[in-house]
Amino acid sequence: MCGIVGYIGKKEAWPILIKGLERLEYRGYDSAGIALMNDRAFFVCKKKGKVVELSKFIKNLNKEEIKKNLSGKIGIAHTRWATHGIPSDSNAHPHLSNDGTIAIVHNGIIENYLSIKKILINKGYKFKSDTDTEVLANLIEDVKKHAKVSIDEAVRLALNEVNGAYAILVISKEEPDTMVIAKLGSPVVIGVGKNEFFIASDATPIIEHTKKVIYLEDGEMAVINNKNKKFNLKIKTITDKTVKIPYIHQLKIKIEELEKGGFPHFMLKEIFEQPESLRNTMRGRIVLEKGNVKFGGLEKFKKELENLNHLTIVGMGTARFAGLIGEYAIEELSGIRTKVEYGSEFTYRDVATPYRAGLIAISQSGETADTLNAIKKAKRDKMLTLGVVNVIGSTIAREVDAGIYNHIGPETAVASTKASTSQVLLLIMLAIYLGRMRGNLSKNKSQEILKEIEKLPALVEIILKNSKHIKQLAKKYKKSENFFFLGRKYNTGAAMEGALKLKECSYIHAEGCNSAELKHGPISLIDKDFPSLVIAPIDSMYEKNKSHIQEIKARGGIVIALTTEGNKELNNIADDVIYIPKTLEILTPILAFVPMQLLAYYISVERGNDVDKPRNLAKSVTVE
Ligand code: F6R
């Protein structure tokens, strides 16, 4: 949540910062701001709303004003997802300390900010915002004044007084050639250019400037300052131990992967990228002759995986729904008892850890705090921790013992699409991998599934070719106020994902539910204005699903049936039918996701919503 960007070097900072904020807007977009160091003075500009409001304001300044205010080669900027205090100009970052000498941007939460605020108020400090960040700015000022230390030392001492999570960038008028960066629990990446540094919450604002990056670890801070016209970077811990400059990573993302590529929205682009993203997910991992799957990252832990007795899958939102499908696949193919939990709940539950237990954490961003905390708990409980993560080098990817990357490139739209199908695919492939290594799955059965997996990109292509039909359905159902998404077995999780997609983008109330559960209560909601999308492919649950459809129709409800190509039977029962190509039952959720994504997308467009940035949301949820 919240995106931070910083620049220190020889170029004008503001265009780099604004562009960087645009790239990070998926992390929050209820206000944005910038602070530039301009000849020992700060130019600070903050605006409620999306980054475009801030850039409009800046672009409307006349040449004189730009020259006067915006020239500065050191700057920090922020795009906010509100936690403490409503979205407003005053709560927007950067925040200045009381005497105006220190500017800070912050991603995270200072948990003990109220008690620190009280102490500072007693000392005479005044506050202009409701944020925890302004408290930190004033704490740094206070420490600096009393300890008479440099800005980096003041930041370090202040951070020793706070609990919570942070990635912060701090600049001070009194040391106008210095930027201090610190991290605990929230991500920050430092891009290393030629005598310049680019700092951001993730690598996306950095790649157009440099491919060389350093990832700060929790509890570390970096100090960049200018000595004899050369910028130096030093890293130490918050406990004041010097850290050797760590390994400099080489980024592999291409800039084109971040652009919309002719699509009106990132969400649509990412939906249409799925044939390719599924191909990339499976690339080099299928060994058909042996009926097996290869995961380089898991090699080191083969023994432990072979002996696993229990698995817990954790994730939040879409990632957890992928986990619900994975649970079925892993239990069926590998024989390992598996349970899915919210990361947020697993962390705080006091349950006995099963013997030889493992945890699979699923996360597109690799930064979700609820999931990250679950991993930390699992490690304390001596569980083997595995990650299914998209963002390379992200916190979760680095925290787990071993991991599998999605390899699908950046996902920018807030609503997850290509990551979700890739997550389900990886969990099914993991189920095969575990099933084969433990002798639970025959070579023939495995080969049968793998052959079908290889066909998935082409099958998704077919669904995408029929997107016009879904667009028409979107026009028909755009005014609905409620929606059910129903499915059974593997498609219970798919139904939940379908509902989440619709509600988060279109703001239509939608519930995902096991179809059999409907008659145990939820069916009382059904009336002539309440559509249900029933996932009913021709599979082991088809007859049951057909009965569920009949039950809804008998109560005057509307049904959109999602079934297998060629099945004409439902045309006479359902109000509308969406077809997906024939595949194995275990793979149907991957195909079912796609039309539901398209429906959510087109309904949201019909309703005039900001599809890529739905209200109140952020893509990367780094707070609990
Ligand atoms: C919904 C969506 C969210 C995320 C959830 C976890 O479309 O994107 O529900 O799935 O916030 O995020 P990651 O996967 O980054 O851990």
Residues whose N, C-alpha, C, O or C-beta is under 5 A from the ligand:
A	BS01	F6R	M316 G317 T318 A319 I362 S363 Q364 S365 G366 T368 V414 A415 S416 K619 V621
